[in-house]
Amino acid sequence: MNTKSKFPAGLAEKIEYAAALRGVAVAAFIHDAAAERADRVIEADSRWQLTRDEAANLAALIAKPPKPNQTMLDAAKLAARHVVIRS
């Protein structure tokens, strides 16, 4: 496959070489690479990444949660209508 017109200089050769190393066609290599990248993006978006301080604060809140006020109750009602929990 001639990828030279579709990619920046050097990238086409790199893709062709990598595909050849795997013994697959360039199109199959690009398809697999795009699928892997999409999986990583989706996975990264489905998890929280906290700093140590944020994690400690969250753990403290879980251990001793604040009493709900009206703002929290309203927020919980709103979230129940709009939040989709992914498994």
C-alpha positions as CSV (number, residue, x, y, z in Angstrom):
1,M,0.0,0.0,0.0
2,N,1.3,3.4,-0.8
3,T,0.9,5.5,2.3
4,K,3.3,8.2,1.4
5,S,0.7,10.6,0.1
6,K,-1.5,10.2,3.2
7,F,1.0,10.7,6.0
8,P,3.8,13.2,6.8
9,A,7.3,12.4,5.6
10,G,8.9,9.6,7.6
11,L,5.6,8.4,9.1
12,A,4.6,6.4,6.1
13,E,7.9,4.5,6.1
14,K,7.6,3.9,9.8
15,I,4.1,2.5,9.5
16,E,5.0,0.3,6.5
17,Y,8.1,-1.0,8.4
18,A,6.0,-1.7,11.6
19,A,3.3,-3.5,9.6
20,A,6.0,-5.6,7.8
21,L,7.5,-6.5,11.2
22,R,4.1,-7.8,12.3
23,G,3.4,-9.5,9.0
24,V,0.2,-7.6,8.3
25,A,-1.0,-5.2,5.6
26,V,-0.6,-1.5,6.3
27,A,-4.4,-1.1,6.4
28,A,-4.7,-3.8,9.1
29,F,-1.9,-2.3,11.1
30,I,-3.5,1.1,11.0
31,H,-6.9,-0.4,11.9
32,D,-5.5,-2.2,14.9
33,A,-3.5,0.8,16.1
34,A,-6.5,3.0,15.9
35,A,-8.6,0.5,17.8
36,E,-6.0,0.1,20.5
37,R,-5.7,3.9,20.9
38,A,-9.5,4.3,21.0
39,D,-9.6,1.6,23.8
40,R,-6.9,3.5,25.8
41,V,-8.8,6.8,25.4
42,I,-12.1,5.3,26.5
43,E,-10.4,3.5,29.5
44,A,-8.7,6.7,30.6
45,D,-11.9,8.6,30.4
46,S,-13.7,6.1,32.6
47,R,-11.4,6.4,35.6
48,W,-10.5,9.1,38.0
49,Q,-6.9,10.0,38.5
50,L,-6.3,11.7,41.8
51,T,-3.2,13.2,43.4
52,R,-2.1,11.8,46.8
53,D,-3.7,14.8,48.5
54,E,-6.9,14.4,46.6
55,A,-7.1,10.7,47.4
56,A,-6.4,11.4,51.1
57,N,-9.2,14.0,51.1
58,L,-11.6,11.6,49.4
59,A,-10.8,8.8,51.8
60,A,-11.4,11.2,54.7
61,L,-14.7,12.2,53.3
62,I,-15.7,8.6,52.8
63,A,-14.7,7.7,56.3
64,K,-16.6,10.6,57.8
65,P,-19.0,12.1,55.3
66,P,-20.6,15.5,56.0
67,K,-24.2,15.7,56.9
68,P,-26.3,16.5,53.8
69,N,-27.6,20.0,53.4
70,Q,-30.2,21.2,50.9
71,T,-27.6,22.0,48.2
72,M,-26.3,18.4,48.4
73,L,-29.8,17.0,48.3
74,D,-30.7,19.0,45.2
75,A,-27.4,18.0,43.6
76,A,-28.1,14.3,44.3
77,K,-31.6,14.6,42.7
78,L,-30.1,16.3,39.6
79,A,-27.3,13.7,39.3
80,A,-29.8,10.9,39.6
81,R,-31.5,12.2,36.4
82,H,-28.3,12.9,34.4
83,V,-25.5,10.5,35.5
84,V,-25.1,7.2,33.7
85,I,-23.0,4.7,35.6
86,R,-20.8,2.6,33.3
87,S,-19.6,-0.8,34.3
